[in-house]
Amino acid sequence: MGLLIPVVLIVLITAGDTVTPTDIVLGPLPVIAPALTAWFEGPWTTAGTGVLAVAAQAFVGWRSGLLFSRNVIVQIIALAVLSALIVVMCAVRERRGRQLAPVRSVAEAAQHVLLWPLPNRLGTLRLACLSLAAEDEAEIGGDLYAAARTEGAVRLMIGDVRGKGLPAVGEAALVPGVGRL
């Protein structure tokens, strides 16, 4: 469904370019399609959208009888180069995401150990907890909480160590152990 938007844009821009007066040039606009595609698809689909955009630009040049004019050739080359750059950036983003996935997985596992679900009750005390990151992508850090029942009391610990990422997780892991001394 999402791929339909860039394709429809290419069709609309191409149709618009064929019916507008010659002093209105929509030629550079198809670059929007590969840029949008890269937002939600991978490099191969983005490349396909770029090829379609270049083909649409060539069609507009052919239909107007100006395909081999310097202006249309420059527009086609510029569109091809920009599409290729978008594909490269999309591929780099995907590769970086694949490289970071295992690290994020380990960090999230460590974070979940610190934010272990609390029991519903400890003695007469009812407990509930929820941990939300301040930022959407900031899922790991130094947040911690713990609860333990002792003779005649319940100990609660809520904390946030200074820092971010794995170093903060490591420091936060030390804190509940200190509270048990």
Summary of the structure (lengths in Angstrom):
residues: 181
radius of gyration: 27.8
end to end distance: 57.5
largest distance: 90.8
contacts: 498
relative contact order: 0.09
helix: 60%
strand: 14%
